[in-house]
Every structure is written in structure tokens, then in C-alpha cells.
Amino acid sequence: MCGIIGIVSVQGGFKEPIGKVVRRCLERLEYRGYDSVGIAVIKDYGIEVRKGKGKIAEVSVRLGFDNVDGTTAIGHTRWATHGKPSDENAHPHTDCTGTIAVVHNGIISNFLELKEELIRRGHVFRSETDTEVVAHLIEEYVKMGYKPFDAVKAMLSRIQGTYALVIMISTEPHRLYFARNTSPLIVGLGSNANFVASDIPAFLEFTNMVIALRDGEYGYIEPGYVYIEKDGRPVKIEERVRAISWTPDMASKEGYPHFMLKEIHEQPYAISQTLAGLTDRALDDAVKLLMDSRRIFILGAGTSYHAGLVGDYLLTELGFDVHPFISSEYRKFMNMAGQGDVALAISQSGETIDTLIAVRALRSRGVKVVAVSNVIDSAIPRESDYVIYTRAGPEIGVAATKTFTTQLTVLLALALKLGVAVGRLSSSEYSNAMDELNRVPKILDSVIAGVEGRVKALSEVMSKKQSAYYLGRGIGVPLSMEGALKMKEIAYVHAEAYPAGESKHGPIALVEEGYPVVFSILDDENVDALLGNVMEMRARDAYTIGLVPSKYVSKFRDLLNVTMEMPTLNYRVAPIVYVVPMQLLAYYTAVNRGYDPDKPRNLAKTVTVE
Ligand code: F6R
């Protein structure tokens, strides 16, 4: 929710105007919000702000971002929380004197009382945002004689809520202040410039050396220098610097029309990278913890929750007492959670506020937490007891794709190892499933090549539909939930997933001629029951689409309008492969309907407000 960037460079540090550099950095943060955009640059005569409602591509041309020269700049791409998308509410926000400019991600929860106080003191506000109080508060302390850094600290002592802030003060033209509380903020250490941004891809073109800031930290960047403080004490930064293995190519479209399509195609590689990282060491602590656990909680939001439901199936099947829940609903479990319980907290970004809050609550009750995340040093891994990383690389498209399949890869590898450890899986069952999992990158390559054309054709039909059902049984239920979420969130076709057996208990009332129903059929004991469910839908003239293991194609072909033949795989492995045609279907349906799949309306990739 909102992407922010700050850059301080030496004179001539970039071959192009700094406004153009900021614009490019913002494009890589646009997945975090895209209803308005703005930049501020320090000039000899003060701060120049250019901002407006709309997406970066349009606003940056209209306001000429690319021509703005300078050495110190900030930028913002917004996902509105306080105040509708408008030119006035776009960031950066300035104080009354125009010498202080602020970009912010998060919510200042006490902004109303601060605003009233500041108005009483004569400040004039120009936006409806919570952020603007930050600029006026600093102005107030500067007026009282505070030095700029002291004024920033005084401001921080007054605000409550969540924030990643970058602050520009024109009397200090080679410095940018920053502060973090809950919302993500990363410092990038470059040779001619330093950066501070909501996410690493923003500045990956210039440096892969990063410091992930922690809650309560604040400080400043200058060209060639970074200072971080917490609770009034300097933080030693040497041991905090990390080299990230992501490359700039990973954060560009590389010829694909959209990041989402590129990321769908990257899945074989992302899975192979994730598998390579899953050494015994990476899994053993978690296996040991889970083995001795009294009860297992699994939590996540959106797609990560769906991955968690697959994990729930795998672990329940092994005989564990598993309780999956959507992160924001954690309160229900707080009276039962305690010592001896283990939680698997799944979050691609590692910054989703709902999951972070739930992790804190679980840990406060003595629950040990294992994070599964894609972003090194992000908040959820940092605040957990153990972490297993997926290695999907940066995911820029708002819809989660490669991060889902890599999460499933981690969960399956973990469950298989655990199954052997507790004597529920024989070593041959383990090695057969593990062999198949190791072959998934290859299998997926040929599945994508085989189905993409057919899915594209099918999307022509789907793009004319208003709504759809996604049905499955067993592990096919969370798989269907993920397929439906993709369709809903990027193609805006109302799609609902149900256990196929449940469809008769209400949902089937909506089915009429041509109503699309997507079945996920796996090689498990549910095949015959699913055959019955397909027949029921067919009898009502539904438009039936099935992902069918090759072994069962002859059984289903005559009943389905569209048979998508899939390799016959162990049902535990299959979701990693079978979700991909559903991702492609959502992608091409969105494109057919004229929508931008990378930037679905009202959504932001990382949800950092509760
Ligand atoms: C769906 C999607 C979201 C995220 C959810 C959790 O395509 O991207 O539903 O899965 O916001 O995000 P993370 O995994 O970063 O915690």
C-alpha cells in the first residue's frame, strides 16, 4: 500500500535527470498502489513538487518528471487510505513554508487531533491526508529552534500508527530523513547514490546492497553515508548490510507484455531455485519443532492462506492437529494457543500487517512461529522463531503466481520430511513424491507450452461471462480457491470456489445454460465423486471445464465442454502444476476484457494497513 522512494546522489551521480530516475524507481513500486503519484526535488530555490492523480505513465508525462534535475529527490505512488485519489491528496506533502516535503506509507492514527492542534497554531492544510501532519509538525519544531534531525525526532515522538516515512528538508539539501514503524522500508547502498525505498526492486538497477530497517528505527541517508538510530542510540550498520541475489532483469518485463505473464512463465525456474535452497538445514529445525508440537496453526492472507490450506491438508493427513486460519481472524484462537503449539506463518512479502499482528499475538502466548516468506529480513521472518525462504525472486505483478507455487513447494517438502520423521510415510513413499517434486520444473515447462494456446482460446469464452464456479475435492478445494481468486481479482469475473460436494447445498441454484464451472480433478480417491458432480452440472447445461489427469481423460472427456489434459501426478504434487492453467486463464481473460492484470483496481500487492 503506497510505494515510497528517496534518493541522495553526488553531483553527476546519474547519467540522466534525477526526476527520470525517480520515475523508473516508482514504476517498480507501482504494484503497491497506483491511484496517484508525485515527486519532490531539492532545487537552489527550494523544493519543487510535481504530483497528480493517475498512473505513473500518464502523470509523469503530463507533469514532465523526466526533466527535473537535481541530486536529492523523493517519490511516491499511492493507494488511497485517508482522502480520495486526487491531485491534492497525492504525495509528497509539504509544510506551510514549502521547505519540508514528506512521503509516507501507512496510517497516522492520531492525525485528527494533531491536525486540530496544528490548525489552532495557524497551519494551513491543503489535503485530506493523515500524512500532511508530519510536514507541519516538523515545521512547528523547526520554528521552535530545533535542528532538523531533532525536529524529525520530536515529530516521531508525537505520531502514532504505522509508517514508513521519507522526509526532505531544503535547508539540508544533501540529506533525506527516514523512519519506520511497521510499514516496510529498505536502505540501498550505491556507489554514487544512496536510496531508501519500500521495496528492493525500486533501486535494484543501481545496487543490491541493502539494509532492511526495523521497527522503531530512524535516521538519514547522504551520498556515501547512512546513519540509523533507535531509542536515541546509534545502530551498528556494518553487520546489517546484505547483498541480495536478485538481478535487475528479475525486476523488468524482459519482453513480456505484463509482469504477471512473465512471472507465470518463471515458475519452473522459481521452483527449481526454491528446491535448491531447501537443504536439510533449512527444513530440520521446522521438522523438529512440528514433530514435537501439540497443535499446529497455519496462517496467511489471500493466496498465502490458500497455500496454507494445502499445507493444512498435507499435515492433517499425517495425523497432526492442524488449525488453519486467515491471519486477520487470529483472535478466535488466542484462548487456546499456548506453549507447545507451533504456527506456520505464510507471507510472500513478509510484511502483510494482518499476518504480522497475528504472529506477534501467537508469540506472546508462547507459540513458536516458523515463517515461510520470499523476502529476506522482512518483518515476519524477523519476528518469527524460524524461517524457511521461498526463492521466487521479486514478484511485481499484484496477483501472486510464482510465490504461490514456491510456497506449495516448501510446504510439500516440509510435509514429506515430517511424514518420514513421524513414521507416517515410508521411505519409498517419500522418495517417490520427492522425485516427482524435483521433476516439477520440467513438467511445468511442458505443461505451460502445451496449454497456453488452449487457455488463450478458452479465455475468449470466459471473458464474456459474469461469474463462475471453481469446484474440487480434497486438496483440490484450496487449489480451486486460488484459481477463483485469480479470476476475480484480475479479470473481475465473480468466481467462487466450493468443495464440489457442497455445490448441491446451495450454489447450484445459480447454474443455468452456459454457466462456467471449472473442475480440478486430481489422481486421488475423489475421482468418481467428482465425475458425479460434473454430470450434475452438465445436466443443467453448465459450461464445464476440467483439469483432468491424463489417466482419467477418457472418463471425463464426453462430459466436459473443455478438457484440459494434465499429467497424472501424485495428488500432493499436482496442485503446484494444476494451478498454472488457472493463472493463465485469469491472465488472458483479464487481457481480453481490456484490463491491466499487473494493476487490478483497488488492490495493492502488500497490504500494510489492518
Ligand atoms: C493474491 C494476492 C494477495 C496476497 C495477500 C498476502 O493474488 O497477491 O491475496 O496473497 O495479500 O500477501 P503476502 O503473501 O505478501 O502476505
Residues whose N, C-alpha, C, O or C-beta is under 5 A from the ligand:
A	BS01	F6R	A301 G302 T303 S304 I346 S347 Q348 S349 G350 T352 V398 A399 A400 K605
